[in-house]
């Protein structure tokens, strides 16, 4: 379980296709964290996708991406130098500053528009598939590449978000461009309500 609050944005070291999947290598920003180093088997959200850290763990984090993961995300486009967002799983004693995020990507979306705002932030507009659109509501929550954001005016498979300067500096959205694909996870509360309500 995650919160959508990104702790680090790092550049991909290597993305190596293996059969139908991929090995992903990233710098390990927690390698010098005393008493809190990443352990083999630990879940880490990489741009919103929950992945399992493989051993050995040292200066690099290594992840084994399955064919299913590649089909649900934009990770088939990964290459060296591309920034990705990282978040470790939440602990029961942690503050929930974003919203509940499972790290299970529903689908990918596309950046339709990017505009500068007067406060130094940016306004983004995304195109999303029906699978995600059905769960979007104005002022509701959505996860974009692992970032907890607030939905603005979702209409016809398109929605917007306002991103503050702090988020631009600390996440991959700071370098995002038109046409770029992003990982999307709809608010899980809406999905559970839909599942449990009588048809």
C-alpha angles and dihedrals in degrees: 000000000000139000104219093247107130117220099184141011113205136174120247113255096194140346110198121186112228115185107304092340139051143237112227122199122194135171111264108235091185097054092109097039104123111228092356106073120145112266127213109268093026117141116239126177109230109193088333098314118114108231132175120239111235125210143288097052118192130115089347137052114218125198131185109219117201127215088254091056092050091049093052099043141042090251093112083075093055117128138161115293097021112131120239131183123240132204128167119221116277121255122222090247094052126106114254098226098160122025136284109291124180098193090234105129113220098194144317127269135195131237107241100175141007123192134175116241127214093251095058093263128108137240115223129194121200134194112217136185122249090258089069100028093066091065098047120106131170109272090008124125131265134170117230114186087337095310119125106229138169118246118235122199104331108202131160097349093313129104137168137219133194112224120200123222093254092058092046091054096047102040142049091259087081089073098030118130140196114287094020117139122234135192114248132200118180121218106283093215091068092048093052093047091052091048095050100042117093112262 
